[in-house]
Amino acid sequence: MKIKGKLLWLTLIILIGALLAARLYYVKPAPLAALITQAAVEKSNLTRTANPATPTPVPLRPDMATGMIFPQWGPNAYTKADKNWTQGLKEIKSQTGARWLGLYLQFHQASEDTTQIELAKDGQTPAGLKEGIEMAHKMGYKVYVFPAITLDNAHGWAGYIKYTSDAENQEWFDNYWQQLQPFVAACQEAGCDRFSIGNEYEGLEQSPGDYWHQLLTRVHSAYSGQIVYNINFSTQLKSPIPQWMHDSLLSEIGVSAYYSLLDNEGTVPLAQLPVLWRERVQAHVDDLAHTLGKNIFLSEIGYRDTNHAGYRPYQDTDQGQKDLKVQAALYDAALQNIANDHLIDGIFIWAWSKPPFAPNSTPAAQTIHQWYEKLS
């Protein structure tokens, strides 16, 4: 009986110990909702590990003005009634990735001998310009506006305008401001980002600086954005840069960079174009920046769609054959050199929907898009 009693007590003790152990280690099951949430989190973590997010590339030049010039003519220019304009705004963004637009204003002068300036019959209107700037801003573009003068004679180019007397200079600058003022006001109302006081007026650039300072003061009093002036590439090659271009009211100087890469209408291997661009274009632009003590932007640069586009690129025609690869390679040469040149802080390509330069739906547009995406 003693043995049986001892066994009974031993069995009881073992049962009590087992019950205590079960109570100590028992974990209440988690609710079903909590288990589902935990499973979703673990699955998400596995997905992120298997497919890590691609980091957004850091722009090489986030402050660079990556632009496309999109000139329009006529009383409806730059308005909703201008179907080419409304369609082009979408195409430029999707095909080139441009963040800036260059808007062109057209004035006329009978000859270099007169001081009278007129708005072109096919010219734009201040109201249309204002509407166009506002439309571009809504689509995320910044806007640069620049005027140009065409002579109605054989010369055509405004660079021939030049006066020797104070009376003629004062009369011309007064008349010019009278034509410019309504457009400057439109730019101010629409919040235009950059306005040029002139474009390739090579002869007038040699007028006394007082007249230019007077013009700058007039524009500055009516417009609060960036004020610039654009020279032609030939200005730098022909004569010293005039002192008035150092004026503190000028934010920057632009240059129409139509320097020839070649000495004739020949061809070179495409791989040589970056070196030629660096030696024959970039070197001149950098020298200009050092002379002025200011950054430079390429207010115009354009290449025809032919195999001779590297020779005298400012001309509308040549004797070459259509070659879209050469056009694209020239833009690639320009942009790969500009990418690391901090003396050049903007580029505006001439010009959308303007044959034979137009890059619309071409390999050139693809090249421009690739670089603009990297730059800004």
VOBA-1610 file (N, C-alpha, C; in pm, whole numbers, padded with zeros to 5 digits, always signed):
BEGIN
Met+00084-00120+00000Met+00000+00000+00000Met+00086+00123+00000Lys+00201+00118+00069Lys+00289+00235+00074Lys+00344+00265-00064Ile+00377+00155-00136Ile+00432+00177-00271Ile+00327+00238-00361Lys+00203+00182-00353Lys+00095+00236-00436Lys+00070+00382-00402Gly+00076+00416-00278Gly+00053+00556-00236Gly+00160+00648-00292Lys+00284+00599-00285Lys+00393+00681-00338Lys+00378+00704-00488Leu+00336+00596-00560Leu+00317+00609-00706Leu+00206+00707-00738Leu+00102+00702-00655Leu-00011+00792-00678Leu+00032+00937-00663Trp+00107+00960-00551Trp+00157+01100-00529Trp+00252+01143-00641Leu+00336+01054-00688Leu+00430+01087-00795Leu+00357+01121-00924Thr+00253+01043-00954Thr+00174+01068-01075Thr+00105+01204-01066Leu+00053+01238-00947Leu-00015+01364-00926Leu+00080+01482-00946Ile+00199+01465-00891Ile+00300+01573-00904Ile+00336+01595-01052Ile+00354+01486-01127Ile+00388+01496-01271Ile+00277+01567-01347Leu+00149+01534-01316Leu+00036+01597-01385Leu+00030+01746-01356Ile+00053+01782-01228Ile+00049+01925-01190Ile+00161+02000-01262Gly+00281+01939-01272Gly+00394+02002-01342Gly+00365+02022-01488Ala+00303+01921-01549Ala+00270+01931-01692Ala+00173+02045-01718Leu+00072+02056-01627Leu-00026+02164-01643Leu+00039+02301-01628Leu+00129+02316-01532Leu+00199+02445-01513Leu+00285+02479-01635Ala+00353+02378-01690Ala+00437+02402-01807Ala+00354+02443-01927Ala+00242+02379-01946Ala+00155+02413-02059Ala+00105+02556-02047Arg+00071+02599-01924Arg+00022+02736-01902Arg+00133+02839-01929Leu+00258+02798-01890Leu+00371+02891-01905Leu+00404+02916-02051Tyr+00400+02812-02133Tyr+00445+02824-02273Tyr+00332+02842-02373Tyr+00212+02846-02327Tyr+00099+02860-02419Tyr+00092+03004-02473Val+00079+03019-02605Val+00063+03150-02671Val-00073+03151-02739Lys-00148+03253-02709Lys-00282+03264-02769Lys-00271+03286-02919Pro-00345+03214-03001Pro-00336+03232-03146Pro-00372+03375-03186Ala-00297+03430-03288Ala-00326+03566-03336Ala-00456+03565-03414Pro-00529+03677-03410Pro-00651+03686-03491Pro-00618+03667-03638Leu-00715+03619-03716Leu-00695+03593-03858Leu-00654+03719-03933Ala-00714+03836-03901Ala-00683+03962-03970Ala-00537+04000-03951Ala-00487+03977-03828Ala-00348+04010-03800Ala-00255+03922-03880Leu-00290+03793-03892Leu-00206+03702-03970Leu-00203+03743-04118Ile-00317+03786-04171Ile-00324+03829-04311Ile-00238+03952-04334Thr-00246+04048-04238Thr-00167+04171-04249Thr-00018+04139-04246Gln+00021+04049-04153Gln+00161+04012-04141Gln+00211+03946-04270Ala+00129+03860-04329Ala+00167+03792-04452Ala+00186+03892-04566Ala+00098+03994-04572Ala+00108+04094-04677Ala+00236+04175-04664Val+00270+04208-04538Val+00394+04285-04514Val+00515+04206-04558Glu+00518+04075-04517Glu+00632+03992-04553Glu+00643+03977-04704Lys+00530+03966-04774Lys+00531+03954-04920Lys+00584+04081-04985Ser+00542+04196-04929Ser+00588+04324-04981Ser+00738+04339-04964Asn+00787+04297-04846Asn+00931+04304-04821Asn+01009+04217-04917Leu+00956+04097-04945Leu+01022+04008-05041Leu+01025+04068-05179Thr+00913+04134-05219Thr+00906+04196-05352Thr+01008+04308-05366Arg+01019+04391-05261Arg+01115+04501-05265Arg+01258+04449-05272Thr+01282+04337-05203Thr+01416+04280-05206Thr+01449+04223-05343Ala+01349+04160-05404Ala+01372+04098-05534Ala+01378+04202-05645Asn+01300+04312-05633Asn+01295+04416-05735Asn+01318+04553-05672Pro+01441+04582-05636Pro+01467+04712-05572Pro+01432+04826-05665Ala+01378+04938-05610Ala+01337+05053-05691Ala+01459+05114-05759Thr+01444+05149-05888Thr+01551+05214-05961Thr+01562+05359-05916Pro+01678+05402-05869Pro+01691+05540-05821Pro+01675+05640-05936Thr+01615+05755-05908Thr+01598+05858-06009Thr+01733+05921-06040Pro+01774+05925-06169Pro+01904+05982-06203Pro+01913+06129-06160Val+02029+06168-06111Val+02050+06307-06073Val+02085+06386-06198Pro+02012+06496-06227Pro+02043+06575-06348Pro+02186+06627-06345Leu+02250+06625-06462Leu+02387+06675-06471Leu+02391+06827-06453Arg+02290+06895-06510Arg+02289+07042-06507Arg+02146+07090-06480Pro+02098+07077-06357Pro+01957+07106-06329Pro+01915+07250-06359Asp+02009+07344-06359Asp+01975+07484-06385Asp+01992+07524-06530Met+02031+07431-06615Met+02052+07465-06756Met+01919+07486-06827Ala+01913+07589-06912Ala+01794+07615-06994Ala+01800+07526-07117Thr+01722+07419-07116Thr+01718+07326-07229Thr+01598+07363-07315Gly+01623+07430-07427Gly+01514+07492-07500Gly+01499+07452-07645Met+01380+07483-07696Met+01348+07467-07837Met+01280+07595-07883Ile+01327+07653-07992Ile+01262+07771-08050Ile+01145+07723-08136Phe+01031+07787-08117Phe+00911+07747-08190Phe+00845+07872-08247Pro+00895+07923-08361Pro+00844+08049-08416Pro+00709+08031-08483Gln+00622+08128-08460Gln+00490+08131-08523Gln+00466+08271-08579Trp+00390+08278-08687Trp+00364+08405-08753Trp+00214+08430-08767Gly+00180+08558-08788Gly+00040+08594-08812Gly-00030+08643-08687Pro-00147+08703-08705Pro-00221+08762-08591Pro-00266+08660-08487Asn-00276+08532-08526Asn-00317+08429-08431Asn-00198+08355-08369Ala-00077+08401-08400Ala+00042+08332-08351Ala+00041+08320-08199Tyr+00074+08200-08151Tyr+00087+08169-08009Tyr-00047+08170-07934Thr-00158+08158-08005Thr-00288+08156-07940Thr-00355+08019-07959Lys-00467+08000-07889Lys-00542+07875-07903Lys-00591+07855-08045Ala-00610+07966-08119Ala-00655+07956-08258Ala-00545+07908-08351Asp-00422+07908-08304Asp-00308+07863-08382Asp-00288+07714-08357Lys-00344+07632-08445Lys-00343+07486-08424Lys-00203+07428-08427Asn-00116+07484-08510Asn+00021+07436-08514Asn+00091+07460-08380Trp+00059+07573-08318Trp+00115+07607-08187Trp+00067+07510-08080Thr-00063+07490-08072Thr-00118+07404-07967Thr-00069+07260-07981Gln-00060+07213-08105Gln-00010+07077-08126Gln+00139+07068-08099Gly+00211+07171-08143Gly+00356+07171-08125Gly+00398+07172-07980Leu+00323+07240-07893Leu+00355+07241-07751Leu+00361+07100-07695Lys+00269+07016-07737Lys+00266+06877-07690Lys+00380+06796-07751Glu+00402+06816-07882Glu+00505+06738-07951Glu+00645+06769-07900Ile+00673+06895-07877Ile+00806+06933-07829Ile+00835+06867-07695Lys+00738+06869-07608Lys+00758+06810-07475Lys+00781+06659-07485Ser+00700+06590-07565Ser+00710+06445-07572Ser+00831+06399-07654Gln+00864+06474-07760Gln+00971+06429-07849Gln+01110+06476-07808Thr+01120+06590-07739Thr+01253+06643-07707Thr+01278+06659-07557Gly+01174+06665-07476Gly+01193+06687-07334Gly+01238+06828-07300Ala+01224+06923-07393Ala+01265+07061-07367Ala+01188+07119-07250Arg+01255+07198-07168Arg+01193+07265-07053Arg+01172+07414-07079Trp+01233+07465-07185Trp+01218+07605-07223Trp+01168+07614-07366Leu+01094+07721-07394Leu+01052+07753-07530Leu+01105+07891-07568Gly+01153+07903-07691Gly+01193+08033-07744Gly+01084+08084-07838Leu+01029+08202-07807Leu+00923+08262-07889Leu+00979+08383-07964Tyr+00952+08387-08092Tyr+01014+08480-08184Tyr+00918+08593-08219Leu+00969+08718-08219Leu+00889+08833-08261Leu+00950+08892-08388Gln+00868+08918-08488Gln+00917+08962-08618Gln+00886+09109-08645Phe+00993+09190-08662Phe+00980+09329-08705Phe+01043+09346-08841His+01005+09454-08911His+01060+09481-09044His+01113+09623-09050Gln+01211+09641-09140Gln+01266+09772-09168Gln+01295+09775-09318Ala+01258+09883-09386Ala+01269+09890-09532Ala+01413+09866-09578Ser+01509+09927-09512Ser+01650+09910-09546Ser+01734+09954-09427Glu+01864+09937-09439Glu+01954+09981-09332Glu+01970+10132-09328Asp+01917+10202-09429Asp+01932+10347-09437Asp+01822+10423-09364Thr+01712+10357-09336Thr+01602+10424-09266Thr+01608+10396-09117Thr+01541+10476-09038Thr+01534+10454-08893Thr+01394+10410-08850Gln+01306+10387-08948Gln+01169+10349-08919Gln+01157+10197-08909Ile+01096+10153-08801Ile+01076+10010-08776Ile+00926+09982-08769Glu+00884+09872-08827Glu+00741+09839-08828Glu+00722+09694-08786Leu+00607+09669-08727Leu+00569+09531-08701Leu+00538+09465-08834Ala+00587+09347-08855Ala+00565+09276-08981Ala+00417+09252-09005Lys+00378+09252-09133Lys+00239+09223-09167Lys+00200+09083-09122Asp+00297+08994-09123Asp+00271+08858-09074Asp+00322+08842-08931Gly+00335+08955-08861Gly+00391+08955-08727Gly+00292+08913-08621Gln+00341+08911-08499Gln+00262+08867-08385Gln+00196+08988-08318Thr+00112+08960-08219Thr+00046+09067-08144Thr+00082+09053-07996Pro+00081+09164-07921Pro+00108+09154-07778Pro+00009+09062-07706Ala-00119+09071-07745Ala-00219+08986-07680Ala-00192+08838-07709Gly-00156+08810-07834Gly-00124+08672-07870Gly-00002+08620-07797Leu+00099+08707-07784Leu+00220+08667-07711Leu+00187+08635-07566Lys+00108+08719-07503Lys+00069+08696-07363Lys-00002+08562-07349Glu-00097+08535-07440Glu-00170+08408-07434Glu-00076+08290-07452Gly+00018+08304-07545Gly+00111+08195-07571Gly+00201+08166-07453Ile+00249+08270-07387Ile+00334+08251-07268Ile+00255+08178-07159Glu+00132+08221-07139Glu+00048+08159-07035Glu+00020+08012-07067Met-00006+07982-07195Met-00029+07843-07234Met+00095+07758-07209Ala+00211+07812-07246Ala+00336+07739-07227Ala+00364+07714-07079His+00339+07816-06996His+00360+07800-06852His+00270+07690-06794Lys+00147+07683-06841Lys+00055+07581-06791Lys+00104+07440-06823Met+00183+07429-06929Met+00236+07298-06967Met+00372+07272-06905Gly+00417+07362-06819Gly+00541+07339-06747Gly+00666+07397-06811Tyr+00650+07469-06921Tyr+00766+07531-06985Tyr+00803+07663-06918Lys+00931+07700-06927Lys+00973+07837-06908Lys+00984+07901-07046Val+00973+08035-07050Val+00962+08101-07180Val+01065+08212-07196Tyr+01125+08212-07312Tyr+01224+08314-07352Tyr+01172+08380-07480Val+01163+08512-07481Val+01110+08586-07595Val+01221+08672-07655Phe+01232+08670-07787Phe+01334+08753-07850Phe+01281+08814-07981Pro+01309+08943-08005Pro+01269+09009-08127Pro+01377+08996-08234Ala+01336+09006-08359Ala+01431+09007-08470Ala+01379+09102-08577Ile+01470+09162-08651Ile+01434+09255-08757Ile+01480+09198-08891Thr+01393+09203-08990Thr+01427+09164-09126Thr+01425+09288-09214Leu+01529+09307-09294Leu+01533+09417-09390Leu+01459+09377-09517Asp+01378+09468-09569Asp+01301+09437-09690Asp+01379+09470-09817Asn+01507+09438-09816Asn+01588+09457-09936Asn+01674+09333-09954Ala+01770+09341-10045Ala+01850+09223-10076Ala+01932+09174-09957His+01966+09264-09866His+02049+09225-09753His+01973+09136-09655Gly+01851+09173-09623Gly+01769+09089-09537Gly+01807+09092-09390Trp+01934+09071-09361Trp+01980+09052-09223Trp+01994+09185-09151Ala+01947+09190-09026Ala+01949+09313-08945Ala+02090+09355-08907Gly+02187+09267-08922Gly+02324+09301-08888Gly+02381+09414-08972Tyr+02317+09445-09084Tyr+02365+09555-09170Tyr+02323+09693-09120Ile+02229+09700-09027Ile+02183+09831-08979Ile+02294+09896-08896Lys+02330+10017-08936Lys+02436+10089-08865Lys+02424+10237-08894Tyr+02441+10321-08790Tyr+02431+10466-08806Tyr+02557+10533-08753Thr+02588+10645-08814Thr+02709+10718-08775Thr+02681+10845-08697Ser+02559+10897-08708Ser+02528+11022-08638Ser+02447+10997-08511Asp+02460+11087-08415Asp+02383+11076-08291Asp+02233+11087-08319Ala+02198+11175-08412Ala+02056+11196-08443Ala+01992+11068-08495Glu+02060+10998-08586Glu+02006+10874-08641Glu+02000+10765-08534Asn+02103+10755-08455Asn+02102+10655-08349Asn+01987+10678-08252Gln+01969+10803-08208Gln+01863+10832-08111Gln+01726+10805-08172Glu+01709+10843-08298Glu+01580+10820-08364Glu+01550+10672-08376Trp+01652+10595-08414Trp+01629+10451-08429Trp+01596+10388-08294Phe+01672+10416-08190Phe+01648+10355-08060Phe+01513+10397-08002Asp+01471+10520-08027Asp+01338+10564-07982Asp+01228+10488-08056Asn+01242+10476-08188Asn+01142+10404-08268Asn+01137+10256-08230Tyr+01254+10201-08206Tyr+01261+10060-08168Tyr+01188+10036-08036Trp+01211+10120-07937Trp+01143+10106-07809Trp+00992+10120-07824Gln+00950+10208-07912Gln+00806+10227-07934Gln+00742+10098-07983Gln+00810+10026-08071Gln+00757+09899-08121Gln+00769+09787-08017Leu+00876+09794-07939Leu+00904+09686-07844Leu+00816+09694-07719Gln+00783+09814-07679Gln+00719+09837-07548Gln+00592+09753-07525Pro+00498+09745-07622Pro+00377+09665-07596Pro+00408+09517-07571Phe+00511+09466-07635Phe+00548+09325-07616Phe+00619+09305-07482Val+00697+09404-07441Val+00760+09397-07309Val+00651+09396-07201Ala+00548+09480-07220Ala+00437+09484-07123Ala+00364+09350-07119Ala+00345+09288-07236Ala+00279+09157-07241Ala+00363+09052-07167Cys+00494+09060-07185Cys+00584+08967-07115Cys+00574+08984-06964Gln+00568+09106-06920Gln+00557+09132-06776Gln+00425+09077-06721Glu+00316+09102-06792Glu+00184+09055-06746Glu+00177+08903-06740Ala+00242+08838-06836Ala+00234+08692-06843Ala+00342+08624-06759Gly+00434+08702-06704Gly+00541+08642-06623Gly+00646+08571-06706Cys+00676+08626-06824Cys+00779+08568-06910Cys+00911+08559-06833Asp+00986+08451-06854Asp+01104+08425-06774Asp+01229+08499-06824Arg+01236+08522-06955Arg+01357+08583-07012Arg+01318+08662-07136Phe+01375+08784-07149Phe+01345+08868-07264Phe+01475+08923-07321Ser+01490+08911-07453Ser+01607+08966-07519Ser+01574+09102-07579Ile+01665+09197-07563Ile+01642+09332-07618Ile+01678+09340-07766Gly+01735+09234-07821Gly+01768+09235-07962Gly+01837+09106-08003Asn+01849+09089-08134Asn+01901+08964-08187Asn+01987+08989-08311Glu+02115+08971-08297Glu+02210+08979-08409Glu+02211+09116-08477Tyr+02205+09224-08399Tyr+02213+09360-08455Tyr+02359+09402-08461Glu+02435+09334-08544Glu+02580+09348-08542Glu+02630+09491-08564Gly+02573+09561-08661Gly+02613+09698-08687Gly+02575+09792-08574Leu+02454+09775-08523Leu+02406+09860-08413Leu+02482+09836-08283Glu+02541+09720-08268Glu+02617+09692-08147Glu+02734+09789-08129Gln+02776+09851-08242Gln+02887+09947-08236Gln+02839+10089-08207Ser+02708+10110-08195Ser+02657+10241-08154Ser+02704+10272-08013Pro+02717+10402-07978Pro+02761+10437-07843Pro+02680+10366-07735Gly+02748+10325-07630Gly+02684+10248-07524Gly+02571+10320-07453Asp+02570+10453-07458Asp+02464+10529-07391Asp+02326+10492-07447Tyr+02320+10469-07578Tyr+02190+10433-07638Tyr+02145+10296-07591Trp+02238+10204-07578Trp+02204+10070-07531Trp+02165+10072-07383His+02234+10152-07305His+02199+10162-07163His+02060+10225-07148Gln+02029+10320-07233Gln+01896+10382-07230Gln+01789+10276-07261Leu+01814+10192-07362Leu+01720+10086-07396Leu+01706+09987-07281Leu+01818+09948-07223Leu+01814+09855-07110Leu+01735+09912-06993Thr+01754+10040-06967Thr+01683+10106-06857Thr+01533+10108-06884Arg+01495+10135-07007Arg+01353+10137-07044Arg+01291+09999-07025Val+01359+09896-07073Val+01306+09760-07059Val+01300+09721-06911His+01404+09751-06838His+01412+09717-06696His+01300+09784-06615Ser+01260+09904-06655Ser+01154+09975-06583Ser+01017+09912-06605Ala+01003+09833-06712Ala+00873+09774-06745Ala+00867+09624-06728Tyr+00983+09561-06705Tyr+00990+09415-06704Tyr+01085+09370-06594Ser+01042+09271-06514Ser+01118+09229-06397Ser+01192+09097-06415Gly+01180+09035-06533Gly+01248+08908-06556Gly+01392+08926-06602Gln+01454+08817-06647Gln+01591+08823-06698Gln+01594+08901-06828Ile+01691+08993-06840Ile+01709+09071-06963Ile+01841+09028-07025Val+01836+08990-07153Val+01955+08941-07223Val+01967+09010-07359Tyr+02078+08984-07424Tyr+02096+09028-07563Tyr+02167+08916-07637Asn+02133+08898-07766Asn+02191+08790-07845Asn+02279+08844-07957Ile+02404+08800-07958Ile+02493+08837-08068Ile+02499+08725-08169Asn+02541+08758-08292Asn+02569+08656-08391Asn+02713+08607-08370Phe+02741+08484-08409Phe+02876+08430-08392Phe+02980+08517-08462Ser+02942+08583-08571Ser+03037+08662-08648Ser+03083+08786-08573Thr+03001+08837-08480Thr+03039+08955-08401Thr+03171+08929-08329Gln+03182+08814-08268Gln+03301+08781-08191Gln+03423+08767-08282Leu+03400+08719-08404Leu+03512+08694-08495Leu+03561+08821-08563Lys+03475+08926-08570Lys+03509+09046-08646Lys+03569+09158-08562Ser+03516+09179-08443Ser+03557+09298-08368Ser+03549+09272-08218Pro+03613+09357-08137Pro+03607+09340-07991Pro+03463+09354-07940Ile+03434+09287-07831Ile+03302+09296-07770Ile+03284+09436-07712Pro+03176+09507-07749Pro+03156+09643-07698Pro+03136+09647-07547Gln+03174+09757-07488Gln+03174+09770-07343Gln+03033+09761-07284Trp+02932+09808-07358Trp+02797+09810-07301Trp+02745+09669-07269Met+02804+09565-07329Met+02760+09429-07300Met+02799+09384-07159His+02881+09464-07091His+02914+09437-06951His+02812+09501-06857Asp+02712+09570-06911Asp+02614+09642-06830Asp+02551+09550-06727Ser+02540+09599-06604Ser+02486+09516-06496Ser+02339+09482-06515Leu+02267+09557-06600Leu+02126+09527-06625Leu+02109+09406-06718Leu+02216+09364-06783Leu+02211+09246-06868Leu+02243+09122-06785Ser+02150+09030-06779Ser+02174+08905-06705Ser+02277+08819-06776Glu+02262+08807-06906Glu+02351+08722-06984Glu+02358+08771-07128Ile+02455+08716-07200Ile+02464+08734-07345Ile+02439+08598-07409Gly+02355+08598-07511Gly+02334+08478-07590Gly+02414+08489-07719Val+02441+08375-07780Val+02513+08376-07907Val+02447+08278-08003Ser+02425+08326-08127Ser+02379+08238-08234Ser+02501+08160-08280Ala+02510+08035-08240Ala+02635+07958-08254Ala+02642+07883-08387Tyr+02638+07958-08495Tyr+02642+07896-08628Tyr+02784+07891-08683Tyr+02881+07862-08600Tyr+03018+07845-08644Tyr+03029+07721-08733Ser+03112+07729-08838Ser+03132+07612-08924Ser+03224+07512-08857Leu+03187+07387-08863Leu+03274+07281-08815Leu+03371+07236-08925Leu+03332+07260-09049Leu+03410+07215-09164Leu+03451+07334-09250Asp+03552+07314-09334Asp+03602+07421-09421Asp+03534+07422-09557Asn+03458+07320-09588Asn+03388+07313-09715Asn+03272+07216-09701Glu+03202+07192-09811Glu+03086+07103-09808Glu+03126+06957-09819Gly+03229+06921-09749Gly+03269+06781-09746Gly+03204+06708-09631Thr+03250+06588-09607Thr+03199+06509-09496Thr+03317+06453-09416Val+03293+06424-09291Val+03394+06362-09205Val+03327+06248-09130Pro+03405+06153-09078Pro+03344+06048-08995Pro+03270+06110-08877Leu+03155+06057-08847Leu+03071+06114-08741Leu+03145+06117-08606Ala+03235+06021-08586Ala+03307+06014-08459Ala+03398+06134-08438Gln+03431+06208-08546Gln+03518+06325-08534Gln+03441+06452-08494Leu+03311+06450-08505Leu+03232+06572-08482Leu+03245+06628-08340Pro+03247+06546-08234Pro+03263+06605-08100Pro+03391+06686-08085Val+03502+06637-08141Val+03629+06708-08132Val+03622+06837-08214Leu+03566+06830-08334Leu+03552+06949-08417Leu+03464+07053-08349Trp+03357+07008-08285Trp+03267+07103-08217Trp+03339+07171-08101Arg+03418+07093-08028Arg+03491+07149-07915Arg+03593+07253-07962Glu+03660+07225-08072Glu+03766+07314-08119Glu+03712+07435-08194Arg+03604+07418-08267Arg+03559+07523-08359Arg+03436+07600-08312Val+03371+07549-08208Val+03253+07619-08153Val+03276+07650-08005Gln+03295+07547-07927Gln+03304+07564-07782Gln+03417+07658-07742Ala+03531+07649-07809Ala+03645+07734-07775Ala+03610+07882-07790His+03535+07916-07896His+03494+08056-07918His+03395+08101-07810Val+03299+08015-07779Val+03196+08050-07681Val+03259+08069-07543Asp+03350+07981-07507Asp+03417+07994-07377Asp+03500+08122-07371Asp+03567+08156-07480Asp+03644+08281-07484Asp+03552+08401-07462Leu+03434+08397-07522Leu+03338+08505-07505Leu+03295+08517-07359Ala+03269+08404-07295Ala+03229+08404-07154Ala+03340+08464-07066His+03463+08428-07093His+03575+08482-07015His+03589+08632-07038Thr+03570+08677-07163Thr+03581+08819-07194Thr+03476+08901-07121Leu+03354+08848-07116Leu+03242+08920-07056Leu+03236+08903-06904Gly+03295+08798-06855Gly+03282+08769-06713Gly+03142+08724-06677Lys+03070+08669-06775Lys+02932+08621-06754Lys+02915+08487-06823Asn+02820+08409-06774Asn+02785+08287-06845Asn+02724+08321-06980Ile+02733+08227-07071Ile+02678+08241-07207Ile+02571+08136-07227Phe+02467+08170-07302Phe+02375+08065-07346Phe+02370+08068-07498Leu+02347+07954-07558Leu+02337+07945-07703Leu+02195+07983-07741Ser+02177+08109-07780Ser+02043+08161-07809Ser+01985+08101-07936Glu+02073+08055-08024Glu+02031+07979-08142Glu+02142+07882-08179Ile+02103+07760-08207Ile+02193+07665-08269Ile+02106+07571-08350Gly+02143+07549-08476Gly+02061+07463-08560Gly+02144+07399-08669Tyr+02102+07281-08708Tyr+02171+07208-08814Tyr+02070+07155-08914Arg+02102+07171-09041Arg+02013+07122-09147Arg+02009+06968-09146Asp+01916+06915-09220Asp+01900+06770-09226Asp+01974+06710-09346Thr+02099+06758-09370Thr+02176+06708-09484Thr+02315+06665-09437Asn+02388+06598-09528Asn+02522+06551-09493Asn+02626+06664-09493His+02587+06785-09538His+02678+06899-09536His+02640+07001-09429Ala+02563+06959-09332Ala+02509+07053-09232Ala+02615+07116-09143Gly+02733+07056-09134Gly+02837+07112-09049Gly+02909+07230-09111Tyr+02883+07257-09238Tyr+02945+07370-09308Tyr+02844+07483-09322Arg+02882+07601-09273Arg+02793+07717-09276Arg+02650+07679-09233Pro+02634+07636-09110Pro+02502+07589-09065Pro+02395+07697-09063Tyr+02432+07825-09076Tyr+02333+07932-09079Tyr+02258+07939-09211Gln+02309+07874-09316Gln+02243+07879-09446Gln+02122+07785-09449Asp+02021+07826-09526Asp+01901+07743-09538Asp+01918+07626-09632Thr+02014+07635-09724Thr+02031+07530-09825Thr+02178+07496-09842Asp+02203+07379-09899Asp+02337+07340-09941Asp+02324+07240-10054Gln+02436+07191-10103Gln+02436+07099-10217Gln+02439+06952-10173Gly+02418+06929-10047Gly+02426+06793-09994Gly+02299+06712-10012Gln+02306+06590-09964Gln+02194+06498-09967Gln+02130+06491-09828Lys+02002+06460-09825Lys+01933+06447-09697Lys+01999+06337-09615Asp+02033+06370-09490Asp+02102+06274-09404Asp+02067+06305-09258Leu+01969+06232-09207Leu+01923+06256-09070Leu+02024+06209-08966Lys+02111+06114-09004Lys+02212+06068-08909Lys+02314+06177-08880Val+02353+06251-08983Val+02449+06360-08964Val+02387+06469-08877Gln+02262+06503-08904Gln+02194+06605-08823Gln+02194+06564-08675Ala+02157+06440-08648Ala+02153+06391-08510Ala+02292+06390-08448Ala+02393+06351-08527Ala+02530+06344-08475Ala+02584+06483-08441Leu+02544+06585-08516Leu+02587+06721-08486Leu+02528+06769-08354Tyr+02402+06739-08329Tyr+02342+06776-08200Tyr+02406+06698-08086Asp+02439+06572-08111Asp+02505+06492-08009Asp+02642+06550-07976Ala+02715+06593-08079Ala+02847+06654-08057Ala+02836+06781-07974Ala+02735+06863-08006Ala+02715+06987-07931Ala+02680+06959-07786Leu+02585+06872-07763Leu+02532+06850-07629Leu+02630+06777-07538Gln+02710+06686-07593Gln+02805+06617-07506Gln+02917+06710-07463Asn+02949+06811-07543Asn+03048+06910-07502Asn+02990+07011-07403Ile+02866+07051-07428Ile+02801+07148-07340Ile+02776+07091-07201Ala+02751+06961-07194Ala+02711+06897-07069Ala+02805+06929-06953Asn+02935+06936-06980Asn+03032+06958-06874Asn+03096+07097-06879Asp+03039+07185-06961Asp+03094+07321-06974Asp+03005+07417-06894His+03049+07455-06776His+02967+07538-06689His+02972+07686-06725Leu+03044+07721-06833Leu+03038+07857-06886Leu+02917+07873-06977Ile+02862+07762-07022Ile+02743+07761-07108Ile+02627+07708-07027Asp+02525+07791-07005Asp+02417+07747-06917Asp+02280+07743-06985Gly+02281+07735-07118Gly+02153+07723-07187Gly+02173+07697-07335Ile+02074+07635-07397Ile+02078+07607-07539Ile+01937+07611-07595Phe+01919+07683-07706Phe+01790+07692-07773Phe+01809+07649-07918Ile+01739+07543-07955Ile+01758+07483-08087Ile+01663+07545-08189Trp+01719+07582-08302Trp+01643+07637-08414Trp+01616+07525-08513Ala+01492+07495-08545Ala+01371+07540-08480Ala+01264+07438-08513Trp+01167+07427-08423Trp+01058+07330-08441Trp+00971+07371-08559Ser+00939+07272-08642Ser+00851+07292-08760Ser+00906+07396-08857Lys+01039+07407-08866Lys+01102+07505-08956Lys+01206+07433-09043Pro+01160+07367-09152Pro+01255+07298-09240Pro+01354+07398-09299Pro+01476+07354-09332Pro+01531+07218-09321Pro+01594+07187-09186Phe+01571+07274-09087Phe+01631+07254-08955Phe+01543+07170-08862Ala+01414+07166-08891Ala+01317+07107-08799Ala+01355+06965-08757Pro+01364+06939-08626Pro+01394+06805-08579Pro+01271+06718-08557Asn+01153+06769-08594Asn+01028+06697-08567Asn+01037+06551-08611Ser+01011+06460-08519Ser+00999+06317-08549Ser+01120+06262-08624Thr+01239+06302-08583Thr+01362+06258-08647Thr+01458+06200-08543Pro+01565+06133-08589Pro+01668+06090-08493Pro+01726+06207-08414Ala+01729+06326-08473Ala+01779+06443-08400Ala+01695+06470-08275Ala+01564+06457-08289Ala+01476+06479-08172Ala+01505+06375-08064Gln+01531+06253-08103Gln+01563+06148-08006Gln+01694+06180-07933Thr+01793+06228-08009Thr+01921+06265-07948Thr+01903+06381-07851Ile+01827+06481-07893Ile+01801+06596-07807Ile+01731+06551-07678His+01632+06464-07693His+01558+06415-07575His+01650+06343-07478Gln+01737+06258-07530Gln+01828+06182-07444Gln+01917+06276-07363Trp+01968+06378-07429Trp+02057+06471-07360Trp+01981+06565-07265Tyr+01867+06614-07309Tyr+01789+06703-07223Tyr+01745+06632-07095Glu+01714+06503-07109Glu+01674+06425-06992Glu+01791+06409-06895Lys+01912+06392-06949Lys+02030+06380-06863Lys+02065+06512-06796Leu+02047+06622-06873Leu+02094+06753-06825Leu+02004+06811-06716Ser+01872+06809-06742Ser+01785+06879-06649Ser+01659+06801-06614
//
